[in-house]
Amino acid sequence: MTITSHLILAILAVGFGIKNLLSKKGGSTHKIIGWIWVSLMMYVSFSSFWIKELNDGLYSWIHLLSIWVIISLTLSIYFIRKKQVLLHKIFMVGNFIGLTVAGIFTMLPGRYIPEMLGLY
């Protein structure tokens, strides 16, 4: 179940991330979608620590990225509260790019998700 929820919420995070990147910044819609996105990203990051069966029960380098996402999301919230909009933007966009790149890599041949879906 963890892999399934991790995947579904990651896909939702991509959608909410795109919506927020394209929306007007600073308004209530941006803030609400932003909090939804942060919540999704936090779930995806934390849930990765329960996904070890893909690496013989061990953690892998991807778990270091999960730690970084948790730190950088926290920093992005800190920066916007301190009115440091540029730093907030850098961290949020960086997280979105990381999410997108991670998603692309999970769909490569030989990886778990494409095999599970029977794509390759």
RACOR-V814826 format. One line per field, one symbol per residue. phi: phi as a letter, one per 20 degrees, with the letter a starting at -180 (. if undefined). A space follows every 10 residues. Layout:
phi->???
This chain:
phi->.ffffgffff ffffffffgf feefenefff ffffffffff fffffffffd dcfeclndfc ffffffffff fffffffgff femefffgfg fffgffffff ffffffefgn efffffemec
